[in-house]
Amino acid sequence: MGIRHRTPQSLLPSLLVEERARPARIRERPGAWRLAVATVCFGAFMGQLDASIVTLTYGALRSEFRISLAAVEWVSLAYLLTLVALLVPVGRLADAHGRKLFYLYGFAVFTVASAACGLAGSLTALVSFRVAQAAGAAMMQANSVALVTTSAPREKLRSALGVQAAAQALGLALGPTVGGALVSAFGWRWVFAVNVPVGILSLIAGHYLLPRTRSRTAAAGFDWPGLALLATATTCLLLGVSAASGLPFPAWAVAALFAAAAAAGWGFAVRQLRAARPLVDPALLRQREIATGLAGALCSYLVLFGPLVLVPVVLTARGASELTAGLVLTALPVGFALGATGADRVLPATTADRGRCLLGGVICAGTLAVMAAVPPTAAALAPLLVVLGLGLGTFTPANNAIVMAAIPARSSGTGGGLVNMARGLGTALGIALVTLALHLGGSETPGNDGPRWAVVALLLVSLLALAAAWLGARRSAGGAVRRLRARRG
């Protein structure tokens, strides 16, 4: 039998559909898992940099395209809705065909779409390119938590997830400052162009440092009706909120959007119970730790991203520049990074993840209560945003660790998709909720009640996150008692 040589024509398809192994000198290093986690942090940094940097373009986009805040927010919402729709199915595909493969494809799509966003000539084109950008981001984000979970040793999982959360916080921290500086000096287009060099570096690093997928689930059919119902529910809900925030929709259309969102949401829930291969496995959601953890993730990211819209709008309305607003807003992700990385050093080693969630929730609720009572000036907001970030940074990694620990390793991609879907929906609702509060409170000028209404709304959401952590804690404690009694019996 002759030796078969692979021609360039046969090699190219294999490069496109097969995961490539890491070089042996990297794979055999004792700390190889740290290199994999660091590479995932590139994607975490890139995604959050883009999420926080875009809100600084709202003023420039409104001026260039002469549109309302309710319209320009769709530069963010179109991106987030696409994420919500794609994260879970992409996670399932990655579980079956390779997480590294999908992660690298995600980088490529995201980078090309970012360049296209910087060249967009109209709001419609920009929103369309943002949808493509979100498709690439979904391929990255659906696999980021799974890659960390499967790369890090079990005893290092919480620490590794904390490092990833810190990378997200760094992207959030640099986003407002970099975005404000770019918009002030060069214009809004450079806000998207900055993603291109980061994406190229991430592609190179991912090819050499990420491990191949070892455990895969069998490829299964998609629940396309479920996906359509989920996309319809989220899109109609956010369109309805945006219409109530100032889009030129008649009252009957707004009511119809909310009714369609409710009907599609109910249909999605029924579909997941009856489908042979549901988009969201009901068996996972029946576990209290997973259900309350996903609710906590949604609420925490809503509270995290709400100020990213609120602070620039309020401060620029008071005469501050985009750069000043960005510098003040940086305090929030800086606090998040300190909380995510410093909790292990400050809190006793015996503090469980659920206890960290409760502590973080109390800090968030208390800070937002104070924020609602003080004037929204730069001097008052900066220290409060640091403390709010500390609470969120304490809450989020511990909450994500609880969810991922309760999900089987073979479904880690699906689980990561659920976490990121909750995060994406929370982010979208944070943007929409703040915009609605500003609209209901009056025009975006100094002295109106909109900023206070927005902070009160965020306070109520933080209390929901605290309640989710409390319910999960009670369930965990009850389960421990029952297991102890069973052993004694």
RODO-2510 file (C-alpha; in nm, 4 decimals, decimal comma):
residues 489
     n   res          X          Y          Z
     1     m     0,0000     0,0000     0,0000
     2     g     0,1469     0,3363    -0,0974
     3     i     0,1899     0,6265     0,1396
     4     r    -0,0836     0,8861     0,1013
     5     h     0,0454     1,2395     0,0812
     6     r    -0,1864     1,5243     0,1738
     7     t    -0,1994     1,7839    -0,0982
     8     p    -0,2555     2,1523    -0,0218
     9     q    -0,6120     2,1094    -0,1488
    10     s    -0,6826     1,8319     0,1026
    11     l    -0,4968     2,0082     0,3836
    12     l    -0,6982     2,3287     0,3634
    13     p    -1,0375     2,1726     0,4509
    14     s    -0,8797     1,9909     0,7477
    15     l    -0,7492     2,3209     0,8813
    16     l    -1,0980     2,4629     0,8566
    17     v    -1,2895     2,1789     1,0248
    18     e    -1,0385     2,0110     1,2584
    19     e    -0,8906     2,1321     1,5848
    20     r    -0,5134     2,1527     1,5738
    21     a    -0,3072     2,0239     1,8660
    22     r    -0,0845     2,2560     2,0654
    23     p     0,2905     2,2211     2,0101
    24     a     0,4362     1,9541     2,2400
    25     r     0,6626     2,2034     2,4183
    26     i     0,3548     2,4000     2,5231
    27     r     0,1271     2,1054     2,5921
    28     e     0,3780     1,9384     2,8257
    29     r     0,4485     2,2446     3,0393
    30     p     0,3277     2,2057     3,4020
    31     g     0,1422     2,5370     3,3793
    32     a    -0,0062     2,4824     3,0343
    33     w    -0,3559     2,5334     3,1726
    34     r    -0,2586     2,8854     3,2778
    35     l    -0,1633     2,9662     2,9185
    36     a    -0,5037     2,8412     2,8029
    37     v    -0,6834     3,0534     3,0632
    38     a    -0,4744     3,3561     2,9663
    39     t    -0,5710     3,3053     2,6029
    40     v    -0,9389     3,2879     2,6925
    41     c    -0,8881     3,6155     2,8765
    42     f    -0,8057     3,7770     2,5416
    43     g    -1,1602     3,7018     2,4275
    44     a    -1,3098     3,8075     2,7605
    45     f    -1,1162     4,1340     2,7421
    46     m    -1,2137     4,1953     2,3786
    47     g    -1,5841     4,1306     2,4301
    48     q    -1,6152     4,3549     2,7340
    49     l    -1,3990     4,6283     2,5825
    50     d    -1,6437     4,6399     2,2925
    51     a    -1,9467     4,6331     2,5224
    52     s    -1,8294     4,9280     2,7339
    53     i    -1,6643     5,1320     2,4614
    54     v    -1,9746     5,1492     2,2392
    55     t    -2,1845     5,3419     2,4921
    56     l    -1,9409     5,6347     2,4618
    57     t    -2,0343     5,6659     2,0927
    58     y    -2,4027     5,7334     2,1588
    59     g    -2,3639     6,1118     2,1608
    60     a    -2,1559     6,1195     1,8422
    61     l    -2,3917     5,8789     1,6648
    62     r    -2,6961     6,0848     1,7637
    63     s    -2,5315     6,3970     1,6242
    64     e    -2,4102     6,2385     1,2980
    65     f    -2,7258     6,0459     1,2156
    66     r    -2,9693     6,2861     1,3905
    67     i    -3,1565     6,0168     1,5820
    68     s    -3,2960     5,9718     1,9351
    69     l    -3,1322     5,7852     2,2218
    70     a    -3,3988     5,5145     2,1875
    71     a    -3,2875     5,4583     1,8262
    72     v    -2,9127     5,4712     1,8808
    73     e    -2,9310     5,2172     2,1642
    74     w    -3,0005     4,9547     1,8958
    75     v    -2,6314     4,9692     1,8075
    76     s    -2,5947     4,7832     2,1379
    77     l    -2,9269     4,5991     2,1506
    78     a    -2,8944     4,4384     1,8044
    79     y    -2,5586     4,2997     1,9157
    80     l    -2,6954     4,1721     2,2457
    81     l    -3,0097     4,0168     2,0975
    82     t    -2,7989     3,8198     1,8513
    83     l    -2,5860     3,6979     2,1404
    84     v    -2,8912     3,5872     2,3386
    85     a    -3,0258     3,3940     2,0393
    86     l    -2,6993     3,2214     1,9452
    87     l    -2,5122     3,1489     2,2686
    88     v    -2,6889     2,8247     2,3637
    89     p    -2,7023     2,6652     2,0144
    90     v    -2,3412     2,7640     1,9477
    91     g    -2,2459     2,6113     2,2826
    92     r    -2,4093     2,2854     2,1790
    93     l    -2,2364     2,2832     1,8417
    94     a    -1,9043     2,3463     2,0140
    95     d    -1,9665     2,0606     2,2597
    96     a    -2,0138     1,8305     1,9596
    97     h    -1,7536     1,9589     1,7131
    98     g    -1,4828     2,1268     1,9198
    99     r    -1,4701     2,4312     2,1459
   100     k    -1,1300     2,5501     2,0254
   101     l    -1,2469     2,5407     1,6623
   102     f    -1,5531     2,7526     1,7319
   103     y    -1,3586     2,9883     1,9544
   104     l    -1,1066     3,0668     1,6803
   105     y    -1,3788     3,1063     1,4170
   106     g    -1,5468     3,3486     1,6538
   107     f    -1,2330     3,5615     1,6738
   108     a    -1,2086     3,5753     1,2957
   109     v    -1,5724     3,6767     1,2403
   110     f    -1,5635     3,9312     1,5225
   111     t    -1,2464     4,0954     1,3922
   112     v    -1,3683     4,1280     1,0307
   113     a    -1,7077     4,2597     1,1436
   114     s    -1,5384     4,5149     1,3723
   115     a    -1,3505     4,6551     1,0730
   116     a    -1,6797     4,6736     0,8794
   117     c    -1,8487     4,8611     1,1665
   118     g    -1,5750     5,1242     1,1489
   119     l    -1,6510     5,1774     0,7798
   120     a    -2,0336     5,1860     0,8086
   121     g    -2,1982     5,4734     0,6229
   122     s    -2,5400     5,4674     0,7898
   123     l    -2,7068     5,3590     1,1125
   124     t    -2,8745     5,0694     0,9308
   125     a    -2,5398     4,9429     0,8007
   126     l    -2,3805     4,9824     1,1428
   127     v    -2,6566     4,7843     1,3134
   128     s    -2,6281     4,5121     1,0459
   129     f    -2,2529     4,4809     1,0957
   130     r    -2,3092     4,4700     1,4713
   131     v    -2,5283     4,1630     1,4175
   132     a    -2,2409     3,9952     1,2307
   133     q    -2,0022     4,1029     1,5051
   134     a    -2,2305     3,9455     1,7635
   135     a    -2,2330     3,6147     1,5739
   136     g    -1,8559     3,6006     1,6133
   137     a    -1,8803     3,7064     1,9777
   138     a    -2,1305     3,4255     2,0436
   139     m    -1,8797     3,1704     1,9139
   140     m    -1,6222     3,3107     2,1568
   141     q    -1,8383     3,3683     2,4613
   142     a    -2,0292     3,0394     2,4466
   143     n    -1,6957     2,8627     2,4838
   144     s    -1,5007     3,0930     2,7147
   145     v    -1,6352     2,9589     3,0454
   146     a    -1,6238     2,6007     2,9098
   147     l    -1,2593     2,6355     2,8028
   148     v    -1,1641     2,7682     3,1468
   149     t    -1,3646     2,4967     3,3220
   150     t    -1,2116     2,2118     3,1197
   151     s    -0,8558     2,3547     3,1232
   152     a    -0,8133     2,4461     3,4913
   153     p    -0,7711     2,1865     3,7679
   154     r    -1,0838     2,1474     3,9808
   155     e    -0,9227     2,3045     4,2864
   156     k    -0,8203     2,6080     4,0784
   157     l    -1,1548     2,6587     3,9044
   158     r    -1,2835     2,9467     4,1160
   159     s    -0,9500     3,1238     4,0929
   160     a    -0,9384     3,0733     3,7142
   161     l    -1,2920     3,2057     3,6734
   162     g    -1,1914     3,5031     3,8875
   163     v    -0,8994     3,5765     3,6533
   164     q    -1,1345     3,5574     3,3571
   165     a    -1,3763     3,7929     3,5331
   166     a    -1,0843     4,0294     3,5984
   167     a    -1,0002     4,0267     3,2261
   168     q    -1,3618     4,1164     3,1535
   169     a    -1,3388     4,3933     3,4102
   170     l    -1,0163     4,5217     3,2532
   171     g    -1,1921     4,5440     2,9181
   172     l    -1,4784     4,7261     3,0864
   173     a    -1,2328     4,9527     3,2693
   174     l    -1,0362     5,0504     2,9598
   175     g    -1,3460     5,0787     2,7409
   176     p    -1,4893     5,4047     2,8780
   177     t    -1,1524     5,5815     2,8938
   178     v    -1,0303     5,4567     2,5566
   179     g    -1,3719     5,5152     2,4035
   180     g    -1,3982     5,8674     2,5399
   181     a    -1,0480     5,9529     2,4188
   182     l    -1,1051     5,8026     2,0717
   183     v    -1,4419     5,9723     2,0232
   184     s    -1,3069     6,3070     2,1420
   185     a    -0,9882     6,2914     1,9333
   186     f    -1,0703     6,0866     1,6213
   187     g    -1,4440     6,0117     1,6066
   188     w    -1,6687     5,7142     1,6749
   189     r    -1,5350     5,4920     1,3932
   190     w    -1,2086     5,4282     1,5750
   191     v    -1,4027     5,2768     1,8625
   192     f    -1,4693     4,9738     1,6414
   193     a    -1,1327     4,9733     1,4655
   194     v    -0,9528     4,9227     1,7976
   195     n    -1,0872     4,5639     1,8089
   196     v    -0,8942     4,4621     1,4971
   197     p    -0,5363     4,4365     1,6363
   198     v    -0,6619     4,2682     1,9551
   199     g    -0,8492     4,0121     1,7448
   200     i    -0,5457     3,9303     1,5321
   201     l    -0,3282     3,8728     1,8402
   202     s    -0,6003     3,6562     1,9951
   203     l    -0,6252     3,4380     1,6840
   204     i    -0,2511     3,3676     1,6896
   205     a    -0,2472     3,2973     2,0627
   206     g    -0,5537     3,0726     2,0454
   207     h    -0,4083     2,8595     1,7663
   208     y    -0,0953     2,7767     1,9666
   209     l    -0,2118     2,7830     2,3295
   210     l    -0,5675     2,6468     2,3468
   211     p    -0,6110     2,2708     2,3984
   212     r    -0,8201     2,0511     2,1725
   213     t    -1,1574     1,9350     2,3003
   214     r    -1,1240     1,5980     2,4750
   215     s    -1,4810     1,5148     2,5763
   216     r    -1,7573     1,5788     2,3253
   217     t    -2,1285     1,5149     2,3161
   218     a    -2,2912     1,3487     2,0190
   219     a    -2,4073     1,5877     1,7495
   220     a    -2,7794     1,6447     1,7817
   221     g    -3,0438     1,8290     1,5859
   222     f    -3,1294     2,1883     1,6628
   223     d    -3,4512     2,3023     1,8237
   224     w    -3,5130     2,5594     1,5520
   225     p    -3,8705     2,6404     1,6632
   226     g    -3,7390     2,6999     2,0141
   227     l    -3,4655     2,9285     1,8810
   228     a    -3,7203     3,1246     1,6753
   229     l    -3,9501     3,1646     1,9771
   230     l    -3,6613     3,2812     2,1988
   231     a    -3,5444     3,5347     1,9407
   232     t    -3,9012     3,6604     1,8924
   233     a    -3,9628     3,6976     2,2656
   234     t    -3,6427     3,8901     2,3379
   235     t    -3,6649     4,1092     2,0275
   236     c    -4,0289     4,2039     2,0864
   237     l    -3,9631     4,2728     2,4547
   238     l    -3,6731     4,5084     2,3887
   239     l    -3,8464     4,6714     2,0914
   240     g    -4,1432     4,7378     2,3166
   241     v    -3,9233     4,8918     2,5862
   242     s    -3,7424     5,1015     2,3234
   243     a    -4,0740     5,2154     2,1741
   244     a    -4,1876     5,3225     2,5201
   245     s    -3,8541     5,5076     2,5536
   246     g    -3,9050     5,7377     2,2564
   247     l    -3,9208     5,5453     1,9286
   248     p    -4,2023     5,6785     1,7059
   249     f    -4,4376     5,3834     1,7545
   250     p    -4,8156     5,4224     1,8146
   251     a    -4,9537     5,3018     2,1468
   252     w    -5,1282     5,0013     1,9904
   253     a    -4,7969     4,8855     1,8358
   254     v    -4,6207     4,9061     2,1719
   255     a    -4,8962     4,6986     2,3335
   256     a    -4,8787     4,4476     2,0479
   257     l    -4,5021     4,4111     2,0928
   258     f    -4,5376     4,3317     2,4626
   259     a    -4,8211     4,0872     2,3912
   260     a    -4,6096     3,9148     2,1250
   261     a    -4,3159     3,8949     2,3669
   262     a    -4,5354     3,7322     2,6334
   263     a    -4,6876     3,4859     2,3859
   264     a    -4,3500     3,3894     2,2389
   265     g    -4,2000     3,3523     2,5866
   266     w    -4,4826     3,1212     2,6922
   267     g    -4,4472     2,9260     2,3684
   268     f    -4,0729     2,8911     2,4247
   269     a    -4,1279     2,7500     2,7752
   270     v    -4,3830     2,4969     2,6472
   271     r    -4,1591     2,4023     2,3568
   272     q    -3,8650     2,3287     2,5876
   273     l    -4,0782     2,0915     2,7929
   274     r    -4,1984     1,8972     2,4888
   275     a    -3,9078     1,9051     2,2432
   276     a    -3,6998     1,5910     2,1998
   277     r    -3,3810     1,7996     2,1983
   278     p    -3,4709     2,1283     2,3690
   279     l    -3,2608     2,4389     2,3277
   280     v    -3,2481     2,4808     2,7069
   281     d    -3,2516     2,1506     2,8950
   282     p    -3,5346     2,1690     3,1534
   283     a    -3,3526     1,9105     3,3661
   284     l    -3,0723     2,1618     3,4261
   285     l    -3,3138     2,4381     3,5237
   286     r    -3,4856     2,2096     3,7759
   287     q    -3,1700     2,2222     3,9858
   288     r    -3,2107     2,5105     4,2287
   289     e    -2,8415     2,6014     4,2188
   290     i    -2,8533     2,6451     3,8406
   291     a    -3,1883     2,8269     3,8266
   292     t    -3,1061     3,0775     4,1007
   293     g    -2,7522     3,1181     3,9673
   294     l    -2,8757     3,2085     3,6192
   295     a    -3,1245     3,4549     3,7688
   296     g    -2,8411     3,6081     3,9697
   297     a    -2,6220     3,6325     3,6586
   298     l    -2,8959     3,8151     3,4664
   299     c    -2,9547     4,0625     3,7500
   300     s    -2,5864     4,1257     3,8214
   301     y    -2,5030     4,2061     3,4598
   302     l    -2,8100     4,4278     3,4340
   303     v    -2,6764     4,6273     3,7307
   304     l    -2,3257     4,6278     3,5812
   305     f    -2,4233     4,7595     3,2388
   306     g    -2,6982     5,0006     3,3399
   307     p    -2,4481     5,2657     3,4550
   308     l    -2,2556     5,2314     3,1271
   309     v    -2,5491     5,4092     2,9613
   310     l    -2,6582     5,6246     3,2548
   311     v    -2,3279     5,7902     3,3469
   312     p    -2,2232     5,9195     2,9998
   313     v    -2,5741     6,0512     2,9270
   314     v    -2,6047     6,2293     3,2624
   315     l    -2,2545     6,3767     3,2739
   316     t    -2,2446     6,4958     2,9118
   317     a    -2,5870     6,6560     2,9644
   318     r    -2,4233     6,8506     3,2496
   319     g    -2,1500     6,9753     3,0166
   320     a    -1,8765     6,7142     3,0712
   321     s    -1,6761     6,5788     2,7767
   322     e    -1,6852     6,2170     2,6628
   323     l    -1,3355     6,1716     2,8029
   324     t    -1,4416     6,2973     3,1473
   325     a    -1,7483     6,0738     3,1445
   326     g    -1,5301     5,7790     3,0429
   327     l    -1,2817     5,8436     3,3235
   328     v    -1,5607     5,8536     3,5837
   329     l    -1,7225     5,5421     3,4411
   330     t    -1,3903     5,3572     3,4625
   331     a    -1,4356     5,3473     3,8404
   332     l    -1,7057     5,0780     3,8061
   333     p    -1,5014     4,8097     3,6234
   334     v    -1,1937     4,8971     3,8300
   335     g    -1,3929     4,8124     4,1409
   336     f    -1,5201     4,4985     3,9667
   337     a    -1,1632     4,3868     3,8949
   338     l    -1,0585     4,4482     4,2556
   339     g    -1,3554     4,2496     4,3832
   340     a    -1,3063     3,9612     4,1396
   341     t    -0,9344     3,9192     4,2119
   342     g    -0,9148     4,0368     4,5732
   343     a    -1,2027     3,8467     4,7345
   344     d    -0,9904     3,5324     4,7743
   345     r    -0,7220     3,7317     4,9567
   346     v    -0,9497     3,9347     5,1838
   347     l    -1,2278     3,6908     5,2734
   348     p    -1,1633     3,3860     5,4950
   349     a    -1,0821     3,0696     5,3012
   350     t    -1,3872     2,9025     5,4593
   351     t    -1,6263     3,1514     5,2965
   352     a    -1,8320     2,9512     5,0492
   353     d    -1,9326     3,0759     4,7058
   354     r    -2,2903     3,1309     4,8240
   355     g    -2,1673     3,3463     5,1115
   356     r    -1,9680     3,5581     4,8683
   357     c    -2,2818     3,6053     4,6576
   358     l    -2,4770     3,7245     4,9606
   359     l    -2,2011     3,9648     5,0624
   360     g    -2,1683     4,1048     4,7109
   361     g    -2,5458     4,1495     4,6825
   362     v    -2,5632     4,3445     5,0091
   363     i    -2,2803     4,5751     4,8972
   364     c    -2,4538     4,6433     4,5633
   365     a    -2,7931     4,7168     4,7170
   366     g    -2,6481     4,9475     4,9822
   367     t    -2,4395     5,1403     4,7297
   368     l    -2,7302     5,1933     4,4903
   369     a    -2,9469     5,3146     4,7788
   370     v    -2,6869     5,5823     4,8545
   371     m    -2,6485     5,6642     4,4847
   372     a    -3,0234     5,7288     4,4546
   373     a    -3,0027     5,9880     4,7340
   374     v    -2,7059     6,1979     4,6116
   375     p    -2,6801     6,4338     4,3103
   376     p    -2,5409     6,2629     3,9951
   377     t    -2,2168     6,4612     3,9777
   378     a    -1,8755     6,3300     3,8746
   379     a    -1,7328     6,3778     4,2266
   380     a    -2,0192     6,1825     4,3864
   381     l    -2,0455     5,9072     4,1269
   382     a    -1,6792     5,8025     4,1025
   383     p    -1,6328     5,6601     4,4582
   384     l    -1,9800     5,5034     4,4584
   385     l    -1,9099     5,3282     4,1301
   386     v    -1,5917     5,1798     4,2784
   387     v    -1,7867     5,0316     4,5698
   388     l    -2,0628     4,9074     4,3395
   389     g    -1,7961     4,7365     4,1286
   390     l    -1,6482     4,5730     4,4391
   391     g    -1,9866     4,4208     4,5202
   392     l    -2,0422     4,2978     4,1653
   393     g    -1,6874     4,1601     4,1463
   394     t    -1,7448     3,9638     4,4661
   395     f    -2,0811     3,8322     4,3472
   396     t    -2,0234     3,7387     3,9821
   397     p    -1,7303     3,4879     3,9827
   398     a    -1,8732     3,3027     4,2828
   399     n    -2,2176     3,2895     4,1221
   400     n    -2,0746     3,1582     3,7922
   401     a    -1,8695     2,8973     3,9781
   402     i    -2,1860     2,7678     4,1504
   403     v    -2,3647     2,7278     3,8171
   404     m    -2,0748     2,5598     3,6360
   405     a    -2,0024     2,3233     3,9278
   406     a    -2,3619     2,1974     3,9099
   407     i    -2,3436     2,1212     3,5354
   408     p    -2,1879     1,7939     3,4072
   409     a    -1,8498     1,8365     3,2367
   410     r    -1,9791     1,6885     2,9100
   411     s    -2,2319     1,9750     2,8913
   412     s    -1,9949     2,2536     2,9960
   413     g    -2,0332     2,4296     2,6609
   414     t    -2,4113     2,4290     2,6971
   415     g    -2,3771     2,5469     3,0559
   416     g    -2,1416     2,8235     2,9531
   417     g    -2,3933     2,9231     2,6873
   418     l    -2,6671     2,9445     2,9516
   419     v    -2,4514     3,1671     3,1734
   420     n    -2,3618     3,3915     2,8842
   421     m    -2,7216     3,4000     2,7594
   422     a    -2,8297     3,5232     3,1026
   423     r    -2,5473     3,7765     3,0942
   424     g    -2,6405     3,8980     2,7441
   425     l    -3,0090     3,9318     2,8306
   426     g    -2,9190     4,1134     3,1532
   427     t    -2,6922     4,3503     2,9628
   428     a    -2,9612     4,4269     2,7048
   429     l    -3,2228     4,4838     2,9735
   430     g    -2,9818     4,7111     3,1613
   431     i    -2,9403     4,9353     2,8558
   432     a    -3,3138     4,9338     2,7784
   433     l    -3,4223     4,9854     3,1410
   434     v    -3,1961     5,2868     3,1938
   435     t    -3,3047     5,4418     2,8631
   436     l    -3,6695     5,3946     2,9606
   437     a    -3,6137     5,5523     3,3038
   438     l    -3,4387     5,8523     3,1507
   439     h    -3,7247     5,8979     2,9057
   440     l    -3,9984     5,8663     3,1691
   441     g    -3,8135     6,1023     3,4032
   442     g    -3,7999     6,3803     3,1445
   443     s    -3,5490     6,4978     2,8880
   444     e    -3,1798     6,4235     2,9429
   445     t    -3,1008     6,7608     3,1013
   446     p    -2,9714     6,8570     3,4476
   447     g    -3,2394     6,8679     3,7163
   448     n    -3,4787     6,6031     3,5850
   449     d    -3,5752     6,2888     3,7757
   450     g    -3,4649     6,0400     3,5089
   451     p    -3,1248     5,9551     3,6629
   452     r    -3,2808     5,8912     4,0050
   453     w    -3,5511     5,6705     3,8516
   454     a    -3,2812     5,4741     3,6713
   455     v    -3,0804     5,4180     3,9912
   456     v    -3,3940     5,3094     4,1811
   457     a    -3,4661     5,0559     3,9045
   458     l    -3,1118     4,9193     3,9354
   459     l    -3,1556     4,9017     4,3144
   460     l    -3,4669     4,6856     4,2753
   461     v    -3,2803     4,4539     4,0391
   462     s    -2,9909     4,4224     4,2869
   463     l    -3,2420     4,3161     4,5525
   464     l    -3,3652     4,0455     4,3144
   465     a    -3,0075     3,9208     4,2762
   466     l    -2,9720     3,9137     4,6553
   467     a    -3,2984     3,7203     4,6835
   468     a    -3,1775     3,4646     4,4265
   469     a    -2,8562     3,4113     4,6268
   470     w    -3,0578     3,3745     4,9490
   471     l    -3,2961     3,1188     4,7975
   472     g    -3,0026     2,9195     4,6635
   473     a    -2,8334     2,9296     5,0045
   474     r    -3,1449     2,7990     5,1781
   475     r    -3,1733     2,5165     4,9236
   476     s    -2,8063     2,4223     4,9619
   477     a    -2,8313     2,4193     5,3403
   478     g    -3,1467     2,2073     5,3304
   479     g    -2,9830     1,9601     5,0940
   480     a    -2,6805     1,9276     5,3230
   481     v    -2,9045     1,8532     5,6236
   482     r    -3,1014     1,5899     5,4299
   483     r    -2,7790     1,4202     5,3133
   484     l    -2,6486     1,4128     5,6726
   485     r    -2,9722     1,2621     5,8029
   486     a    -2,9671     1,0006     5,5252
   487     r    -2,6162     0,8920     5,6265
   488     r    -2,7154     0,8657     5,9925
   489     g    -3,0322     0,6754     5,9044
***
